[in-house]
Amino acid sequence: MKTLGFIGMGNMAGAIAAGILQKGLMKKEEVFAYAPHYEKLVANAEKIGFVPCKDLKELTAKVDTLVMACKPYQIEGVLSEIKEELRGKALISIAAGWNYDKYEKYLDKSTRLQFIMPNTPAMVGEGVLLFEEKNSLLPEEREEITIQGLTHLNETVCFHSFPLQDAVYMLLRHTYPASQLGFGKPKFNTPFLDFGTYMHVFDVHFHRFQSLNRD
């Protein structure tokens, strides 16, 4: 991974970009981003340190690896615009609900994909990453991106069809000490769910435990 480009620059993308640059994993001139509101993108670029791009095609022309960090409902439109430009590149998606099987319907087979779910403490090296086991990265890309790159920003948790309760509990344990979980491991009667549903349920329970922690 010589150059990295972010499609979208919200809180999550900003946390990852800031972590990468602050830890010296990449240089400013190697990290790029595109977002629809260019003035806001420029302001974030000045604060974080990446290079802003005015459109998607400019971004894809400058990088070999991209991070899909826009809103999930925007992804189909993005892919329809740059499907050809993504040929032969690596794509890391951090958009909830868009796992490998869903992307496969839209991408050319030469586009290599890894679905990851991070959280914002990546900015200070204390985040959690969930990696979908199914991916099409080359072995050297997977090592570089996951082991040598993003894992410097996070404690890494591999994800692949975990029961919902185990996945939720894993993330809660990385957020709070066991003593603060109150009644211990959450109990659900839910079987295996898709990743998007899992993340929605996790979000609900995450905020529930935040409330318990403040009381």
Salt bridges, closest charged atoms under 4 A:
GLU58 OE2 - LYS62 NZ 2.97
GLU84 OE1 - ARG87 NE 2.65
GLU85 OE2 - LYS57 NZ 3.47
ASP101 OD1 - LYS134 NZ 2.53
ASP108 OD1 - ARG87 NH1 3.15
GLU133 OE1 - HIS160 NE2 3.40
GLU141 OE2 - ARG112 NH2 2.60
GLU155 OE1 - HIS174 NE2 3.53
ASP166 OD1 - LYS185 NZ 2.67
ASP203 OD1 - HIS207 NE2 3.24
